[in-house]
Amino acid sequence: MLDAQTAHVPAPFVVGVARSGTTLLRLQLDAHPDLAIPPETHFGAALRGLANPIPGPAELLEAISRLPHWDDFGIGREELATRFEEIPDWTPGEGLRAYFGLYAARWGKRRWGDKTPAHCLHMDLLAEHLPEARFIHIIRDGRDVAASLRGLPFAPGDGSIEAIATAWRGHIRRARELAQRVPHYREVRYEHLVSEPELVLHEVCAFVELPFDPVMLRAHERADGRLEELKAVRMANGTVRRPEQRRALHALTRQPPDASRSGRWRSALSERELARFEAVAGDLLAELGYERASGG
């Protein structure tokens, strides 16, 4: 039964710090026969960047079709423009629903969702336009995030341990602040998702009012096909990331969830690196219940 505050079917929005398991959860949900979730959309940033807070069809089309990830979606600009023209009572929310609806229809599914890690910074704006959005914030031990992120081209700042710790702490703090302004928000721990995937997926499905389907536990079997959507993308610094490079970043989604991925920081980071991370974000680690290497 739908929440009285929403006039539309609940839509899962998977958010979180990069390398926290957002793609894993996206593919598990997308494996459901009723739900389609595209690659990262970044619609929140597009909306935030518009001078007009209530963009018309042409403005919204221009904003989202210029996003670096547009080619991933497999929807033509003219196709979406035509769909926008068919909306009788235009709002930006209806425009976004039209896009997501077209995407879901391509896969023969009735419901849609979103997975964009950085949307944890835009939950308030997205909820304003899409009150049916149900934000699922996946949180992972920041030291494991650091072990996974360092050396990658999209690592925050200068890619240092301090920069990663600062971004991890800042994004989670900001998401928790914004959670007070949105009607539907839930946190999921990466460590629980990989150790007890069925239990966590049952809970997530209940949150988004979607019947659990065991096929979600076999999402890794179809991950290759879903990752084929990822096309070449030009980054902000002008470099081009090739499709095979992007898919390689998600290679582990081709395997069943692996609980041994939790706590890799113990062997992947040096004592000095751990001390540097915890000097920046140790307070949040403790608040979240993660054991500090320093014992503090």
Secondary structure, 3 states (H helix, E strand, C coil): CCCCCCCCCCEEEEECCCCCCHHHHHHHHHCCCCEECCCCCCHHHHHHCCCCCCCCHHHHHHHHHCCCCHHHHCCCHHHHHHHHHCCCCCCHHHHHHHHHHHHHHHCCCCEECEECHHHHHCHHHHHHHCCCEEEEEEECCHHHHHHHHCCCCCCCCCCCHHHHHHHHHHHHHHHHHHHHHCCCEEEEEHHHHHHCHHHHHHHHHHHCCCCCCHHHHHHHHHHHHHHCCCCCEECCCCCEECHHHHHHCCHHHHCCCCHHHCCCHHHHCCHHHHHHHHHHHHHHHHHHCCCCCCCC
